């Protein structure tokens, strides 16, 4: 039976977005160092994990996606039950009843696939839910990063979360706590 757990889907989407960002960041980093421009970095994983609204939004998305996953699993269990019943009775059934039961199984399979696509597909409800709940918080973080970059006259700020691996980073250039302060979550709220 084909099961599609949600956590790997979310993780894969997150990794894909980070890979794109990392590639762009590395290209910009090469140019930045060549031109000797001022740079800074942040750790968006760290920042987002310090924001209670983000955790609440993530928890809500996860709760709803788990509920949808359970409903999908029930649909597949029902299909398995229908198929097992059909196989057990197949030799005894008249041809018209066999045909009707086969159509019932096919209809249940179509319904399950449509449900999976509706909830977890590329433009499904899970994607829309994430956009509605998580995206506004991410936008606030990126806005705060932009303000700090302008205030510190930085040409680039890199995100070291996820895919960017650095062997050495000077903490002097870490603007993560400043982003939190800008958002009102920092330990030193009001300090610049």
C-alpha positions in Angstrom: 0.0 0.0 0.0 1.4 3.4 -1.0 1.6 5.7 2.0 2.7 9.3 1.9 3.8 10.5 5.3 3.7 14.3 5.6 6.9 15.0 7.5 9.1 13.8 4.6 7.0 16.0 2.2 7.5 19.0 4.4 11.2 18.2 4.9 11.8 17.7 1.2 10.1 21.1 0.4 12.2 22.8 3.0 15.4 21.2 1.8 14.6 22.1 -1.8 14.0 25.8 -0.9 17.2 25.8 1.1 19.2 24.3 -1.8 18.0 27.0 -4.1 18.8 29.7 -1.6 22.2 28.2 -0.9 23.1 28.1 -4.6 22.1 31.7 -5.0 24.0 32.6 -1.8 27.2 30.9 -2.9 27.0 32.8 -6.2 26.5 36.1 -4.5 29.2 35.2 -1.9 31.8 34.7 -4.7 30.9 38.0 -6.2 30.9 39.6 -2.8 34.3 38.5 -1.8 35.7 39.4 -5.2 34.4 43.0 -4.8 35.3 43.1 -1.0 31.9 44.2 0.1 30.6 44.0 3.7 28.8 40.9 4.5 26.9 39.4 7.5 25.1 36.2 8.2 22.1 35.0 10.1 20.8 31.6 11.1 17.1 31.5 10.1 16.5 28.1 11.8 17.7 29.7 15.1 15.7 32.8 14.5 12.5 31.0 13.6 12.8 28.6 16.6 13.0 31.7 18.9 9.6 33.0 17.7 6.6 31.5 19.5 4.2 32.3 16.7 6.3 30.3 14.3 6.3 27.2 16.5 2.5 27.6 17.0 2.0 27.9 13.2 4.3 24.9 12.5 2.4 22.8 15.2 -0.9 23.7 13.7 0.2 22.8 10.2 1.6 19.5 11.5 -1.5 18.7 13.5 -3.8 19.3 10.5 -1.5 17.4 8.1 -1.4 14.4 10.5 -5.2 14.5 10.6 -5.4 14.4 6.8 -2.8 11.6 6.7 -4.9 9.5 9.1 -8.0 10.1 6.9 -6.0 9.1 3.9 -4.7 6.0 5.6 -8.3 5.0 6.5 -9.3 5.4 2.9 -6.5 3.0 1.9 -7.5 0.5 4.7 -11.0 0.6 3.4 -9.7 -0.2 -0.1 -7.7 -3.1 1.3 -10.8 -4.4 3.1 -12.9 -4.1 0.0 -10.3 -6.0 -2.1 -9.8 -8.7 0.5 -13.6 -9.3 0.6 -13.8 -9.4 -3.1 -10.9 -11.9 -3.4 -12.5 -14.1 -0.7 -15.9 -14.1 -2.5 -14.7 -13.9 -6.2 -15.2 -17.5 -7.2 -18.8 -17.6 -5.8 -20.0 -14.3 -7.3 -22.0 -14.0 -10.5 -20.3 -11.9 -13.2 -22.5 -8.8 -12.7 -21.8 -8.7 -8.9 -18.0 -9.1 -9.6 -18.2 -6.2 -12.0 -20.0 -4.0 -9.5 -17.5 -4.9 -6.7 -14.6 -4.2 -9.0 -16.1 -0.8 -9.9 -16.6 -0.1 -6.2 -12.9 -0.8 -5.5 -11.8 1.3 -8.5 -14.0 4.2 -7.3 -12.6 4.0 -3.8 -9.0 4.1 -5.2 -9.8 7.1 -7.4 -11.4 8.9 -4.4 -8.3 8.2 -2.3 -5.9 9.5 -5.0 -8.0 12.6 -5.5 -8.0 13.2 -1.7 -4.2 12.8 -1.5 -3.8 15.2 -4.4 -6.3 17.7 -2.9 -4.6 17.7 0.5 -0.9 17.0 -0.3 -0.5 17.7 -4.0 1.7 20.5 -5.4 -1.0 23.1 -5.1 -2.9 21.2 -2.3 -4.4 22.5 0.9 -1.2 21.7 2.9 0.8 24.0 0.7 -1.9 26.7 1.0 -2.0 26.2 4.8 1.7 26.6 5.1 1.6 29.7 3.0 -1.1 31.2 5.2 0.4 30.3 8.5 4.2 30.2 8.1 4.9 32.6 5.2 3.9 35.8 7.1 6.3 35.0 9.9 9.1 34.3 7.4 8.3 37.6 5.6 8.7 39.5 8.9 12.1 37.9 9.5 13.3 38.8 6.0 12.0 42.3 6.5 14.0 42.6 9.8 17.1 41.2 8.0 16.7 43.9 5.4 16.4 46.7 8.0 19.5 45.4 9.8 21.5 45.1 6.6 20.6 48.7 5.8 21.4 49.9 9.3 24.7 48.2 9.4 25.4 49.1 5.7 25.9 45.5 4.8 25.9 44.5 1.2 24.9 40.9 1.8 23.6 38.8 4.7 23.9 35.1 4.3 21.7 32.4 5.9 23.9 29.8 7.4 21.0 27.5 8.3 20.8 24.2 6.6 22.9 23.9 3.6 25.7 26.5 3.9 28.7 25.0 5.7 31.4 27.3 6.9 34.5 26.2 8.7 34.8 29.5 10.4 32.5 32.3 11.1 33.3 35.4 13.0 30.5 36.0 15.6 30.9 39.7 15.0 29.0 39.3 11.8 26.2 37.2 13.2 23.0 39.3 13.0 20.6 36.6 14.2 20.1 38.1 17.6 19.6 41.5 16.1 16.9 40.1 13.8 15.2 38.7 16.9 15.5 42.1 18.7 14.1 43.8 15.6 11.1 41.5 15.8 10.7 42.1 19.5 12.0 38.7 20.7 15.6 39.5 21.4 17.3 39.3 24.8 18.5 42.8 24.4 15.3 44.4 23.1 16.0 48.0 22.3 19.8 47.8 22.1 21.4 48.5 18.7 
